[in-house]
């Protein structure tokens, strides 16, 4: 394996992270702050619940979110009060509390995704068609490579 090439690619990925953060992530966070909705941690919890599409225990949710149970309880309390999630007892063990998105929560995330897409499209509108095509090819290639990394990681488990 070419160590110099790996170092160059590593440096490029670090730069890419910085550029994506500055061009997209930070401005989107500012827009969310201006709307006074939810901090990023809340959005992460909502997004993870949507990805599972089934009720998730508070313990599992705390683990994947890297949030302490007391902090998660506070978050879930607020999300419940806003009608975005609901709690339920586990059918097999009533001591376990599960959390799931409500229809209102799904609709909220759908609106958020549309707003993010509009923001991104606004930024991409600064590019001409050849630049957009080049970016699309690069992103397709990057996705393919990242999928391969994920496959190789999974085969090592």
N, C-alpha and C positions, 0 to 999 in steps of 0.2 A: 504494500500500500504506500502511496506517495504522501509522505508526511507534510511536505511543503504545500502540496495541493490541498490537503485537508485543512491546513492552517489558513490558506487563502480563502477557501470556501467558508470556514468558520468566521473569519473576519467579515466576509460579505454578508453572512446571515446576521451578524451582530449589527452591521450597518443597516441592513434591511429592516430589522426590528426597530431601530431608531427612526428611520424614515417613515415607516408605517405608523408608528406611534405619533410622530409629529404631524403627519399629513391627515391622518384619519382618527386614531383613537383619542388623542387629547382634545381635538375640536369637538368630537361627538360627546365626550364627557362634559365639556363646557355647556353644550346645548342641553344635556340632561340636567345639569346643575341649575341652569336658568329656568327650566320647567319645574324645578323643586319636586321631582317625583321620588325616585329611589336611588340610593347609592349603588355603586357597582356590585357590592356583595349581594344585595337584594336581587339585582338583575341576574347574577350568576345562579342563585338559588332557583329563581323562576325558570331560567333557561334549562337548568339541569332537570328540574321536575318535568318540564315539557319533553325533554329528550327521552325520559323514561316512560312517559305516557301511562304509568300505573302508580298507585299510591306507594310512597317510599317512607320507610321508618325514619323517625327523627335521628336515630343513632347513625343510620347509613348516610343520611343527608348531612349531618355534622361532619362525618368522616370525609366525604368527597368534597365538601365545601371548605374544609380546613377551618371550620368555625366551631368554637366551643359550644357545648349544649346550652349553657345559659344565654349566650349571645344569639344562638339560633332560635331559641324560644322567644326572645324579644322580637326577632325578625318575623318569625311565623305569626306571632300575635298581631303585629302590624299588618302583615299580608292578609291574615284572616279578617281583621277589622275592615280592611279595604275590599274584602270579598274576592280576592285574587286566588287564595288557596283555602282549603278546608282540611280540618283534622278528622280522623276517624280511628276507632279502635281496630286493631288487627283481629281478623276473624278467628285465628288460631291461638292468639295469646292477647288477652285484653289489656295486659300491662304495656304492650307495645302501641305507641301512637304513630299512626301513619299520616302523611301529608300528601295532598294531591292538588293539582291546579283545578280551578273552577272554570266554567265557560268564560266568565269575565276575565280570568287570568289568561286564558288562551287568546281571547280577543285583544287583551292589553299587549301581550307579546307580539301578536300579529301587527298591531299598529306600530309598535316600537320598531319591528323589522322593516316596515314600509318607510318609516322616517329615516332609518339608517340607510336604506337603499337610496332614498332621494338625496340624502347628503352625499353619499359616495358618488352617485351619478352626477351631482353638481360638480364635484371635484374632477371627475373623469371628463366632464364636458369641456375642460380646459385643454384637452388633448385633441389632436386631429386624428382622422381615421387610421392612417398608417401607424401612429403611436399607440392607438388603442389596440390595433391588431397585434402589434409587437408585445404589448403588455399581456394580452390574452394568451398568446403562445407561451410567454414566459410563465404565467400563472398556471397554465395547463401542465407545463413541464415540471414546475415546482410541486404541484399536487401529485403528479405521478411519482416523483422521487420520494416525497414524504409518505405516500402510500407504501412504497417499497420498504422504507425504513420501518414503518409500522408492522408490515408483514414479517420482516426479518426479526424484529424484536419479539413478535408473537411466537415465532418458531423456536426462539431460545428459551421460552418459558417452560 
